[in-house]
Amino acid sequence: MKHFLLLLCCCCSIRLAAQTVTYETAAKKAQAAFDQAISSMREYKPKDAVKYLQEAVKFQPKFADAYGQLGLTYVEMKQYAQALEAFKQLQTLDPDGIRRVRLANARALAGNGMFTEALAMVNAFIANAKNPVPAAEQLKKNMEFAVKTKPVPFQPQNLGDNINSPDPEYFPSLTIDGKTLIYTRRVNGKNEDFFISTRDSSLQWQPAKNMGEPVNTSFNEGAQNISQDGQMLVFTGCDFPEGRGSCDIYYSIKTPEGWQMPKNVGPGVNTRDWESQPCLSPDKQSLYFVRQTPDASSDIFVSHRTPEGQWGRAERLGPTINTPGRETTPFLHADGQTLFFASDGHPGYGGLDIFYSRRQPDGSWGTPVNLGYPINTIEEEGSLVVSSDGKTAYFASDRSDSRGSLDIYSFELYEAARPLPTLYVKGFVYDAKTNKRLTAAMELMDLSTKLTIATIRSDENGDYLVPLPTGKDYAFNVNRKGYLFYSDNFSLKEAKGDQPFEKNIPLQPLEANAVVVLRNIFFATKEYALQPASTTELDKLVALLKDNPAMQVEIGGHTDNVGSDADNQVLSENRARSVVQYLVEHGIAANRLKAKGFGKTKPIDTNDTEAGRAQNRRTELKVISI
């Protein structure tokens, strides 16, 4: 506003040609209206100022000073189309006077997406300025970036009255199934509370409800993120009695009885500095957030959960993501590979722009890409989240069809910026003998790169949910001490549809005669040489045998009924021997291992379908003794 008042003084000093009307030559009624407009601006009441300036030009139609001030006021209000109209009137009345407001005029052009014209205007301003003007230099830099880009598709839709209200709504977050939306509302313009809405069978959002205690309190909480499985909420709490700084990050766990009392996530994340805007990774093992520090404006940090369940010491994401400017509102998509965030330090249109970065094969983050205009504008953008299918984005905006302030909107994200569509597997883990639900460690690994995509634990009820980005093949392993590990695989390279996988997982107690299928050991058709993708599973088996040094096992090979009985018998024996050979080469004593081929004699499914035959072609581990 101080900057605006300097422009205001410049405008007051404009001297116009004789045929136009200046403040000095205007009628008294027009002068009085102009004076009231100036007073309103000094009192931070731009809407009142517009009203008085419109009265002034009504009294005095050629009042150039009033049109100049009206254009400046509209720029201050970010009503750029109206600002351009006012500046056009000023240009018509006094071509020389428009030079005095070139910088504001350039901003109005930029606000309307007229980047080439804005660049020409700001260049003209800089060429005639007696001293450097930082705001002009920054606008020039932004416009030089903008003129090199092309607009992207963008048709935002207001989520409607069931979600939005006259109060501000912002920071939307979604569960992976797209059925639960949680966001922040500033109730009566004062206290921030969390609201929740669910989708019905027709995919319509139901009327949002206040989440209530213990998550919502009389203190200031906001900027929340719901975990992909809907079981954990992380959020910002400011000035809490147990806080470590002005704003800390807290979490709450959902139980059958409701949400638990929120807890501070601890010293690994929270400091005396300002921490806010948390986002959980899909497996809930990493926490991304924003911290303001004395040595930087604001940066994105990440903390990883330790084996003991605590949050480790947070670290900056690094210079690929963070800049000397501001980085805010991180959101890691359900694919675990695409990070969206806002920044004013990377090349952009002005203010905070939204960017995305892809995780590289080595685990680092790739060069951020600006989402483009008109998703990004010369204003402040941020707080973007994307649904699991990668197509629908949600954000907060105060567009012309808002219910009164910031509202939640959705739009279809253009294809080049979409994350990987992500399905998921869910179910529960249980003891195969007693049916008791179990807590277990679960690991999802990309078979091609051997990189771990997700590491989670089933909860106290045995329930779990693991995201599965499409376009990849995965190994899925479940482990619990005292049990044989369980393995499965999911081939999603050509996945179609959006239905999740449901799989309840029986774990076999570690005892004699226990049997488990090693589903991630692969052979080519009619071959017995181990394929490279098998090493993930085989290494798990090596670890199991080393952890249980007295255990002796039988590796059994099985085939379907295609081909002769003799050929299938030989093939199954050779495949079992290949596994045993790998184990011996990796430190397991040969006298603990037995290879046995069963050919087609022990099917576990029909041989009448390809799916059934695939189940019958398998490698099994049987415990001989402990």
N, C-alpha and C positions, 0 to 999 in steps of 0.2 A: 504493500500500500504506500510506503514512503516513496518508492520508485514512481508510482502512479502520480503522486502529488507533484513530483518534479516535472513530469510531463504536463501536468495540469498548469503549472506556472508558465511553461513554454507556450501552451495553447493560449493562455490569457494574453501573451505578448504578441500574438500574431497580428500583423498589420495588413489589411486587405486593400484591394483596389477600390477606387472611389465609387464604382457602381455597386459595390456590395456593402453590407452593414457590419460594422465592427461593434465591439462592446460600447465604445465611446459614442457611436452614432446611433445606437439602437434606441428604440422607444423605452420609456421608463418601465413599463410593464414587462418588456422583454429582459431588461437589465435586472429587474427584481427576481424574475424567474431564474435567470442565470445565476444570480447570487445565492438563491436558495439551493440550486443544484450544487454549487461549490461547497456550501455548508453541509449538505447531505453527504457528499463524498468524504469530507473531513470527519464526519460522524460514522463512516463505514456503512452508509445506506445507499448503495448504488441504484437500487430500484426506484427510490424516491428521486434521486438525481435525474434518472431518465425521464421521469414524469415531468419534472420542472423544465428540463431542456426541451421536451416536446412542446410544452406550453410556450417556451421562449420562441421557438421557430414558428409556432402558430401565430403569435403576436407579430413576429418579424420574419417573414418567409425567407429572406435572403441573409439571415443572421449567420455569417460564416463561423464566427467564434463558437456559437452554440453547436453547429454541426461538427466542428473539430472536437469539442469537448464530449459530444454525444458519442462520436467514434471511439474516443479514448475510454469512455465509461463502459461501452459495450465490450471492448477488449478486456477490460478489468473483469467483467462479468462472464467472459469466455463465450459471448454471443457474437461469433465472428461474422456471420452473414449480415446481421444488423449493423455491425461495425463497418463493413465494406460499403453498405448503402450510405451511411453517414459520411464516410470519407469521400465517396463519389460526389456527394453534394458539395462538400468542401472543395474538391478539385474543380468542379464546375464554377463555383463562386470565386475561387481564388487559386489559380494554378500555382502561384508562388507559395501560398500558405501551406499547401499539402506537403511541401518539403520539410516543414518543421515536425511533422508527425510520421515521417517515413518508417521509423522503427515499429511503431504501433501498427501502421498500415501493413507492413511486411508480416507482422504476427497475425493479423487478421486474414491475410492471404493464405498464410501457412495453415491457419485453423480451418480454412475451407478447402484444404488439399491443393491449393494453387501454388505448388512448390517452385516452379520455374519463375513465376511472377514474383514470388516472395524473395527468391534469391536475388533477382535483379534489383528489387527495392532495397534490400538490406545492403547490397553492394553499393548502391547509390548513397545510402545513409553513411556508410563507413568512409566512402571517398570524400564526403563533405564534412565529416566530424573533425573538430579541432584536436580532440584527444581520444585515445582508445576507449571504447565502450564495451566492457566485457559481455554484456547481454547481447549486443549486436554481433560480436565475434562468435559467440556460442550459437546464435540463430543462424549465422552464415554456415557454420560447420554442420549444423543439423540439415539445412536446406541443401547443401552440397551432397549429403548422403541421400536425402529424399528424392532428388531429381534423377538419381541413378536407379530407382526402384519402380516397380509396377504395382498397382493396387492388387490386393488379394480378395477373394470372395468373402463377404461378411454380411450376414443378415441376422442381427440379434433379435431374439424374441423375449419379451417380458414374461416371467414365469407366472404372473397373474396374482390375483387377490388372495389366493390360498397361501402364498409365500410372502408377498410383499405388502407393505403398509405405508402410511405416511411417514413412519420412522425410517431411519437408515438401516438397510440390510446389506451385509457384506460378508466376505470370507466363507463362501460356500465350500462344502466338502461332502464327498459321496462314498458309500460303501461299494465294493467291487461288483455287487449284483445290481447296482443302480436303483435300489429300492428305498434307500434311506438318504435323506439330505439333512445335514445339520449346518446351521449358519449363525452368525452373530447379528443381533438387532440391538440398536441403541434405543432403549425404551424411553419414550417421552424426551428424547434428545439428551438423556443423562446416563443412566446406568446401562452397561452392556450385559446382555443375557444371551444364552444359547437357545435356539428354537429348533425343533425337529419336525420333519414331515416325511411321510412314507407314501409310496406309490401304490395305487390299487391295481386290480387286475386289468383295467383299461389303460394303465400307464399314466394316469392322472395323479398329480400331487394333491394329497389331502390337506385340509387346513392345518397349518403349522401350530405346534403347541410349545409353550415354554417348558424346557426340560426340568425346571424346578430344582429344589435342593436334592442332594448336597452339591451338585455341580454349579448351579447358579446361586450366588450369595449377594450380600449387600456390598461386597467389594467389587473391584473392577476386573472382570475376566472377559477375554475375547480372543480373536485370532486362533480359532480351534482347528483341529484336524481329526477326523474319525479314521480309525484303522480300516483296512480293506475288509476285514471280517466283521467289523462293527462292534468289536469287543473292547476297544481301548480308545479313549479320548485324550488327546494332548492339547493343551491350550496355554495361553498367556494369562498370568495373574499378576496384577500390579498392586503394590502396597499391602500385600498380605502380611499378617503378623509374623509368620515364620519365613518370610522372604529373605533372600541374600542380597538383593539389590532392589532398584525401583520396580522392575518387572522381571519375573522369573517364569520358568516353564513348569507346568504341573501336569499330572495325569490322573485319570480315573478309570477303573476297570468295571466292566459290566458283569453282573452276576445274575442268577435267576431271581434274586430279590430286588434288583435294580442297580443303579450306578453307585460305586463305593465312594467314600469320602476322598476328595482329591488329595494327592500327595506331591510334594516337591520332588522333581526328578533327581536332585542331588548336585553335589559340587562338581561333578564331571562336566555338567552343562551350565549350571547357574553360578554367576559370579556377582561382584559388585557392579558390573556393567549391566546394560539393558539387554535382556534376552527376550525374543518374541517370535511369533509367526512359525511355530513348529510344524513339521511334517514327518510322519512316519514312513519308513520304507515298507513295501508290501509285506515283508516277512517280520516286521516289527523289531528288527534287530539293529536298525540304524535310525537316528533321529537327526533330521536336518532342521536348522533354525537360523535366525538372524541375530547377530550381536553387534551392538554399537560399542566401539572401543576408541580410546583416545588417539590411537595411531591410524585409524581409518574411520570413514563416515559410518558405513554399516556393511558387514560382510556376511556371507553364508558360511556356516560352520556345520560340521557333522560329528556326531558321537555314536560309537558302536557299543552295543551291549556286550558285557563281559560274560564268560561262562557262569559266573555267580549271579547273573541277572542284573547287575548294576550298570549304569551308563558310564562308559569310559571317558577319559579326558577329551574334550572336543577339539577339533582341529579345523582350520580354514580349508575350504575346498581347493584353494590354490589360484594362481594368477590367470588360468584359463577362464575361470568363472568370475572371480573377484577382481575389482579394479580400485583405483583410488577414489572412485565415486561411490554411489549407493547401490547395493544389491539387496533385494528384499523379496518377500513372498515366495519362497521355494516350494515347489510341488513336484514330487517324484511320482510318476505315473505307475499304475499297477504293473506295467511291463518291467519295472525295475531298471529300465534302460534309458528313459527319456526324462530329463529334468527341465521343468519350466520355472522361470524366475523373472523378476523385474530388475532393471538396471538403468542408470543414467550415465554409466561409465563406458559402455560399449557403443559403437556407432548407432545412432538412432534419430528419431524425428524431433526429440525434445522432451524434457522431463523424464519420467520413468517409462521405459518401453518394456514389453514382454518378449523374452527370448526363450529358445529351447536349445538344449545340448544333448547329444547322444553319447551314451557310454561306449568307450572304445574296447576292442578285444582285450587290451591289457588292463582294463578296469578304470582307466583315466577318462576324463570328460573331454569331448570334442569341442571345437570352436563354436561358440554360441551363434545362433542364427536369429536375426530379428524377425518377429512374426509378420511384420509388414503393415502397411496402411490399407484400410482404415481401422484395423484392429488396434494398431498403435497410432497415436496422433501426437500433436505437440503438447498434449496434457500428460497427466500422471496416470499410467496404467499399471495394473498388477492384480494379484489375487485370482489368478486363473487356475482352474482345475479341469481335467478331461476325464470323461467316463471310460470305463474299461474297454469299450469297443474302439476307442481311439477317435471316434467321430464327433462326439458332442462335447463342447466346451461350455463351462459355466464361469461367469464373472460378475462383478458388481459395477454398476454404472448409474449416472444420474441423467439419463437421456430424457428426451422431451416427453416420452410416454410413461415416465416413472410415476409412482404413486405419491410422490412428494419430495423424495430425496434419493439416496442410493437405493437401487433395487437389484435383485438377482436376475440375470438374463442368461439365456443359452443361445448357442449358435453352432452350426455345423463347421467344424474345423476343416480347412482345405487339405487335400490329400498329402501334399509334400510335408506338412508339419505334423501329421498324425503319428502318435506312438503306435507300437505294435498292438493289434487287437489282442486282448487278454482274456482267456477263459480261466477256469480254476477247478481244482479238485477239492472236494470237501467230504467229510465223514467223521468217523471216530476210530480210536485205537482201543483194542481190548485184548485181554488174555484169552488165547484160543481154548484153554481148558476150563477156566472158571467164568468166562464172559465178563469179568471185571474190567471196567474202563481204566485206561492207563494213560499216564503222561509219558510222552516219548519225544526224542529228538528226531526231526525230519529234515532232510536235505534234498534240494532239487538242483540238479546239475545239467548244464548244457553238454550233451554227448559229443558234439563236434569240437568244442573248445576246452572241455573239462572244467570250465569256470562254474563256481557255485552261484546259482541264481537266487536261491532263497534258503535260509536256515531258520526253522521255527520249532516250536514245541507245541504239542497238543496241550490243551488246558486241563484243569483238574477233573473235568468231566470226560476227558479223552477226545474232545472235539478239536478239529483242525480245519484250516483253509489255506491252500497254497495256490498262488497265482501261476498261470501257465501262458506266457506270451506265445502267440502263434508263430509259425514259420520256423520252428526248431524241433529237435528231438531231445527228449529229456530222460535222464535216469532219476528215479525217485527212491530214496532209501529211508527206512524208519529204524531207529535204534533205541534200545533200552537195556540197561545192564541186567544180566540174568536171563536174557531172551536172545534167540536167534534174530538177526536182522531180517526185515522184510524189504523186498525190492520190487519195483514195477517200472514200466517205461511208458511214455506217451509220445507218439509221433504226431506233431502238429504242423509239419511242413506244408501240408495241403489241407489244413483244417477248414471245415465249412460249418456254418451255423453258429449259434451262440449258446448252446446248452452246456452247462458245467458237467464235469465228471463227479460222480458220487461213488466213493469207495470206503467201506468200513474195513479196517485193517486188523487181522488177527495176528498177534505175536505169539510164537511158539516158545514156551519156557525152555531154557537151556538144560536139556536132560537127554538121557539115552533114548534113541528111537525117534527123537524129534526130527521132522523133515521140513525143509523150506525150498521153494522153487527160486532159483537164481535167474530172475527174468531179464537181467541186463548183461548176460553173456551171449555173444552173437557169433554166428558162423554163416558163411555163405552157403547157398544151396548145394548140397552134396559134398561140402567141404568140412574139414575138421580143424583148419587153421583158425586161431582166435582172431577176430577182427579187433582193430584198435579201440573201438568204443567199449570193448569188454573190460578194459583195464580199470575203470572206475569201480565196477562191481568186484573184480578180482582183488583189488587192493583192500576193499572192505573185508573180504574174506580172509586175506592175510592178517589184517589187524585183529579180527575175531580170534583166529587161531593163536596169535601171539599173546593176546590177552587171556587166553585159556590154554596154557601150555600142556596140560594133561589130556586135552580133548583129542579124540581120534574120530575121523569122519570118513564117510563114503561119498564119492562124487559119482552120481548116476547120470548116464546119458540116455535120452529117450527120443524116438522119432515118431513120425506119423506112419500111415500105412502105404504111402506112395513108394513104389519100387519093390524089389524082391525082399523077402524076409532076411536072406543072407546079407544082402547089401546093407540093409538097415541095421542089422546087428553089428556089423563091422564098423559102420559109421558111428553108431552110438558109443561103441567102445573107444574108438579113436578120439572122439570129442571129450569123453571123460578123461582120457589120458592127457589130452592137451591142457585141461584145467589143472590136473595134478602136477604136470610138468612146470606150469607157471608158478604154482605154489612152492614147489621145491626150489626153483630158481630164485625165489624171493624169501628164502630163509626158513621154510617149514620142513621139518624132518620127514623123509619119505616114509618112515615106519608109522607115521601118524595118519597116512593117507591111503585110501583104497579107491581104485577106479573100476567102475562096473558099467557095462552096457546092457540095456534092456530092449533095444530095438523098438518094435511097435507094440510090445506085449503089455504095457501098462498105460493105456490111454486115460486121460482125465477129462476128455471131452469127445464129442463125436468126430469121426473122420469123414463125415459126409459134407462138411463145409470147410472153406478155407480158414475161417476164424477158428473153428474147432481144431483143425490140423495144426494151426499155429500154436495153440495151447499145448498140444501133445508134443510138439518139438521143443524140448526143454532140457535144462540141466538142473539137477536137484542136489541138495546137500542133506545128508542124513547123519545124525550124531550116533556114532557107535558106542562111545563111552566118554565120560567126563573125567 
